[in-house]
Amino acid sequence: MKTVWQDVRYGMRMLRKNPGVTLIAIIALALGVGANASIFRVVNAVLLRPLPFAEADQLVMVWERRPRQNLASNPVAPADFLDWQQQNQSFSAMAAYTARAFNLTGTGAEPER
């Protein structure tokens, strides 16, 4: 155990002595960890846990575009969605969803989000 502490102290002295090498090592480690996490996220989403639908590769998300308001992907109003659904000739089915935050409470409890 004594030699481990000696090695750690020696390593710290060398890092302080060469700040350029230390900076390069920190940047390389940060980029390596970031790239590894990003790749794992993609592999996990695509290969390990794909969407729970029979034909997930055929799912599409449709947005409303409003260039005058500089909105490239605006959520669709319910009335517009119903119009699209009635006039649909391209998709086998259409559904809508919304992501909302709600406060949950129990009897006499504080609201939680």
Backbone as CSV, one residue per row, in Angstrom:
resi,resn,N_x,N_y,N_z,CA_x,CA_y,CA_z,C_x,C_y,C_z
1,MET,0.824,-1.196,0.000,0.000,0.000,0.000,0.866,1.257,0.000
2,LYS,2.022,1.151,0.639,2.924,2.298,0.711,3.427,2.688,-0.677
3,THR,3.707,1.690,-1.507,4.217,1.987,-2.850,3.145,2.638,-3.726
4,VAL,1.878,2.309,-3.486,0.797,2.935,-4.254,0.774,4.432,-3.968
5,TRP,0.862,4.805,-2.697,0.855,6.225,-2.344,2.084,6.940,-2.894
6,GLN,3.217,6.259,-2.898,4.416,6.860,-3.479,4.213,7.113,-4.972
7,ASP,3.610,6.142,-5.656,3.341,6.301,-7.091,2.361,7.445,-7.349
8,VAL,1.334,7.563,-6.512,0.352,8.637,-6.682,1.022,9.990,-6.477
9,ARG,1.819,10.129,-5.435,2.509,11.393,-5.185,3.476,11.728,-6.312
10,TYR,4.190,10.716,-6.812,5.113,10.940,-7.925,4.343,11.400,-9.170
11,GLY,3.220,10.766,-9.436,2.393,11.152,-10.580,1.892,12.578,-10.457
12,MET,1.468,12.970,-9.274,0.983,14.341,-9.054,2.113,15.358,-9.253
13,ARG,3.309,15.026,-8.783,4.453,15.927,-8.982,4.747,16.105,-10.471
14,MET,4.696,15.010,-11.207,4.971,15.087,-12.649,3.888,15.892,-13.378
15,LEU,2.633,15.740,-12.950,1.553,16.508,-13.570,1.724,18.002,-13.300
16,ARG,2.123,18.362,-12.091,2.352,19.770,-11.764,3.571,20.323,-12.500
17,LYS,4.540,19.480,-12.729,5.770,19.909,-13.382,5.561,20.192,-14.874
18,ASN,4.632,19.453,-15.510,4.375,19.585,-16.950,2.910,19.948,-17.188
19,PRO,2.510,21.211,-17.031,1.096,21.574,-17.173,0.558,21.364,-18.595
20,GLY,1.403,21.495,-19.612,0.953,21.268,-20.986,0.529,19.824,-21.204
21,VAL,1.347,18.909,-20.731,1.026,17.484,-20.853,-0.219,17.165,-20.033
22,THR,-0.339,17.772,-18.868,-1.517,17.557,-18.025,-2.781,18.014,-18.740
23,LEU,-2.736,19.183,-19.352,-3.893,19.704,-20.074,-4.266,18.795,-21.241
24,ILE,-3.279,18.349,-21.992,-3.549,17.444,-23.117,-4.154,16.137,-22.614
25,ALA,-3.646,15.610,-21.513,-4.186,14.361,-20.964,-5.628,14.540,-20.509
26,ILE,-5.936,15.656,-19.865,-7.308,15.910,-19.402,-8.249,16.053,-20.590
27,ILE,-7.825,16.780,-21.622,-8.669,16.947,-22.813,-8.891,15.604,-23.505
28,ALA,-7.837,14.803,-23.627,-7.972,13.492,-24.273,-8.923,12.596,-23.488
29,LEU,-8.807,12.606,-22.179,-9.718,11.798,-21.360,-11.155,12.286,-21.484
30,ALA,-11.358,13.598,-21.466,-12.712,14.148,-21.583,-13.329,13.790,-22.928
31,LEU,-12.569,13.938,-24.003,-13.088,13.582,-25.327,-13.366,12.086,-25.431
32,GLY,-12.493,11.276,-24.872,-12.696,9.826,-24.906,-13.936,9.400,-24.144
33,VAL,-14.123,9.943,-22.965,-15.308,9.597,-22.169,-16.571,10.105,-22.851
34,GLY,-16.542,11.323,-23.379,-17.708,11.877,-24.069,-18.075,11.081,-25.305
35,ALA,-17.085,10.725,-26.118,-17.352,9.935,-27.322,-17.887,8.559,-26.958
36,ASN,-17.307,7.944,-25.951,-17.758,6.624,-25.514,-19.202,6.673,-25.037
37,ALA,-19.556,7.682,-24.267,-20.933,7.811,-23.778,-21.903,8.045,-24.929
38,SER,-21.511,8.860,-25.897,-22.384,9.126,-27.046,-22.605,7.874,-27.879
39,ILE,-21.552,7.150,-28.152,-21.675,5.921,-28.939,-22.525,4.907,-28.197
40,PHE,-22.325,4.762,-26.891,-23.140,3.817,-26.136,-24.610,4.205,-26.184
41,ARG,-24.901,5.482,-26.103,-26.300,5.920,-26.144,-26.960,5.525,-27.465
42,VAL,-26.263,5.722,-28.568,-26.815,5.351,-29.877,-26.979,3.842,-29.983
43,VAL,-25.962,3.085,-29.599,-26.041,1.618,-29.667,-27.153,1.110,-28.767
44,ASN,-27.287,1.669,-27.591,-28.334,1.246,-26.666,-29.717,1.511,-27.248
45,ALA,-29.912,2.683,-27.832,-31.225,3.037,-28.374,-31.561,2.248,-29.630
46,VAL,-30.580,1.997,-30.479,-30.854,1.364,-31.770,-30.792,-0.156,-31.693
47,LEU,-29.782,-0.698,-31.052,-29.579,-2.146,-31.068,-30.073,-2.862,-29.816
48,LEU,-29.775,-2.319,-28.664,-30.088,-3.034,-27.429,-31.537,-2.879,-27.001
49,ARG,-32.075,-1.674,-27.111,-33.468,-1.443,-26.715,-34.197,-0.654,-27.796
50,PRO,-34.553,-1.298,-28.893,-35.280,-0.571,-29.938,-36.706,-0.261,-29.492
51,LEU,-37.396,0.551,-30.270,-38.770,0.928,-29.937,-39.671,-0.303,-29.878
52,PRO,-40.651,-0.322,-28.975,-41.508,-1.507,-28.803,-42.655,-1.564,-29.814
53,PHE,-42.339,-1.427,-31.094,-43.346,-1.495,-32.142,-42.903,-2.520,-33.170
54,ALA,-43.881,-3.154,-33.806,-43.570,-4.208,-34.772,-42.743,-3.675,-35.939
55,GLU,-43.079,-2.523,-36.460,-42.365,-1.948,-37.600,-41.864,-0.553,-37.229
56,ALA,-40.948,-0.513,-36.271,-40.462,0.764,-35.735,-39.763,1.607,-36.796
57,ASP,-39.212,0.976,-37.820,-38.521,1.739,-38.858,-39.485,2.525,-39.740
58,GLN,-40.777,2.273,-39.612,-41.769,2.981,-40.413,-42.467,4.100,-39.637
59,LEU,-42.084,4.317,-38.393,-42.665,5.407,-37.608,-42.088,6.740,-38.069
60,VAL,-42.936,7.726,-38.174,-42.488,9.072,-38.523,-43.110,10.073,-37.561
61,MET,-42.448,11.212,-37.412,-42.993,12.285,-36.601,-43.239,13.472,-37.521
62,VAL,-44.444,13.976,-37.503,-44.831,15.075,-38.379,-44.947,16.342,-37.539
63,TRP,-44.334,17.414,-38.029,-44.365,18.697,-37.344,-44.980,19.734,-38.262
64,GLU,-45.425,20.801,-37.668,-45.882,21.951,-38.419,-44.701,22.914,-38.547
65,ARG,-44.546,23.517,-39.713,-43.428,24.431,-39.941,-43.966,25.843,-40.123
66,ARG,-43.387,26.788,-39.386,-43.799,28.196,-39.473,-42.563,29.066,-39.687
67,PRO,-42.128,29.223,-40.943,-40.897,29.984,-41.193,-41.002,31.465,-40.842
68,ARG,-42.182,32.047,-40.928,-42.321,33.477,-40.592,-42.025,33.739,-39.120
69,GLN,-42.343,32.749,-38.285,-42.077,32.889,-36.850,-40.756,32.232,-36.467
70,ASN,-40.001,31.794,-37.476,-38.714,31.138,-37.270,-38.851,29.867,-36.430
71,LEU,-39.923,29.119,-36.654,-40.155,27.857,-35.954,-40.082,26.717,-36.967
72,ALA,-39.036,25.909,-36.870,-38.856,24.813,-37.824,-39.653,23.582,-37.425
73,SER,-39.893,23.379,-36.147,-40.635,22.195,-35.706,-41.607,22.593,-34.605
74,ASN,-42.749,23.072,-35.018,-43.767,23.550,-34.093,-44.778,22.438,-33.830
75,PRO,-45.205,22.221,-32.592,-46.245,21.225,-32.328,-47.528,21.568,-33.082
76,VAL,-48.249,20.544,-33.469,-49.455,20.711,-34.277,-50.656,20.955,-33.372
77,ALA,-51.489,21.899,-33.745,-52.721,22.174,-33.005,-53.683,20.997,-33.171
78,PRO,-54.492,20.683,-32.154,-55.418,19.548,-32.242,-56.354,19.614,-33.446
79,ALA,-56.877,20.785,-33.766,-57.786,20.899,-34.914,-57.054,20.598,-36.221
80,ASP,-55.815,21.068,-36.339,-55.029,20.770,-37.540,-54.751,19.277,-37.650
81,PHE,-54.410,18.650,-36.519,-54.156,17.210,-36.546,-55.391,16.444,-37.008
82,LEU,-56.561,16.808,-36.502,-57.791,16.122,-36.918,-58.033,16.297,-38.414
83,ASP,-57.745,17.475,-38.954,-57.851,17.684,-40.403,-56.877,16.781,-41.156
84,TRP,-55.640,16.738,-40.690,-54.641,15.887,-41.339,-55.075,14.427,-41.304
85,GLN,-55.594,14.005,-40.158,-56.005,12.609,-39.998,-57.145,12.267,-40.959
86,GLN,-58.088,13.162,-41.130,-59.218,12.913,-42.028,-58.788,12.919,-43.491
87,GLN,-57.813,13.731,-43.845,-57.379,13.839,-45.233,-56.170,12.954,-45.550
88,ASN,-55.753,12.137,-44.618,-54.563,11.309,-44.757,-54.705,10.304,-45.899
89,GLN,-53.719,10.282,-46.793,-53.652,9.277,-47.846,-52.278,8.621,-47.894
90,SER,-51.375,9.016,-47.016,-50.000,8.532,-47.054,-49.666,7.531,-45.961
91,PHE,-50.335,7.609,-44.820,-49.989,6.783,-43.672,-51.096,5.778,-43.389
92,SER,-50.713,4.618,-42.849,-51.728,3.618,-42.500,-52.520,4.045,-41.271
93,ALA,-51.924,4.836,-40.399,-52.616,5.350,-39.210,-51.874,6.591,-38.731
94,MET,-52.595,7.428,-37.998,-51.986,8.619,-37.412,-52.437,8.734,-35.963
95,ALA,-51.525,9.164,-35.114,-51.845,9.378,-33.706,-51.126,10.639,-33.249
96,ALA,-51.600,11.215,-32.169,-50.990,12.421,-31.620,-50.612,12.172,-30.165
97,TYR,-49.638,12.908,-29.714,-49.260,12.852,-28.303,-48.764,14.226,-27.892
98,THR,-48.698,14.425,-26.609,-48.122,15.653,-26.083,-47.336,15.319,-24.823
99,ALA,-46.261,16.011,-24.623,-45.451,15.827,-23.422,-45.800,16.955,-22.458
100,ARG,-46.397,16.627,-21.375,-46.795,17.621,-20.372,-46.244,17.219,-19.011
101,ALA,-46.084,18.184,-18.154,-45.662,17.934,-16.781,-46.865,18.136,-15.866
102,PHE,-47.071,17.205,-14.973,-48.180,17.285,-14.032,-47.657,17.138,-12.614
103,ASN,-48.356,17.737,-11.675,-48.036,17.572,-10.267,-48.874,16.434,-9.711
104,LEU,-48.212,15.480,-9.071,-48.906,14.344,-8.479,-48.966,14.526,-6.972
105,THR,-50.130,14.266,-6.402,-50.263,14.353,-4.951,-50.993,13.129,-4.438
106,GLY,-50.698,12.796,-3.227,-51.456,11.775,-2.524,-52.366,12.482,-1.534
107,THR,-53.038,11.743,-0.717,-53.930,12.340,0.260,-53.113,13.113,1.288
108,GLY,-53.298,14.422,1.320,-52.615,15.263,2.297,-51.127,15.423,2.057
109,ALA,-50.640,15.068,0.884,-49.202,15.151,0.610,-48.886,16.397,-0.208
110,GLU,-47.623,16.759,-0.214,-47.155,17.875,-1.030,-47.093,17.437,-2.496
111,PRO,-47.418,18.334,-3.424,-47.325,17.981,-4.848,-45.888,17.648,-5.243
112,GLU,-45.742,16.656,-6.116,-44.433,16.270,-6.636,-44.471,16.341,-8.142
113,ARG,-43.374,16.696,-8.726,-43.281,16.733,-10.187,-42.359,15.645,-10.640
